[in-house]
Amino acid sequence: MAENNGELQMSVSSICRDEEGKKMAYVTFSDGVRNAEGRVPACKITSNEGFAAIEVSELEKYMTEHLEEIKTMAANVNVLDAFMKK
């Protein structure tokens, strides 16, 4: 099991499409023990393992307040980089 170092990490997926064909991206938060995944632009946590309800609200607030930055991050994710050797 990963160690909880107290530092919350965020990762952002590339832009993809939801069931209705609308653009969206996944945002994952983890501190090594707890994990939560949300979606933007909805800014809603869709799965949670270990975060308290108040913390989930704070994560959703963070996504809302930083939506444009998160969208930019998602637009710059190159899926092919994962398959390319450097």
Secondary structure, 3 states (H helix, E strand, C coil): CCCCCCCCEEEECCCEECCCCCEEEEEEEECCCCEEEEEECCCEEEEEECCCHHHHHHHHHHHHHCHHHHHHHHHCCCHHHHCCCC
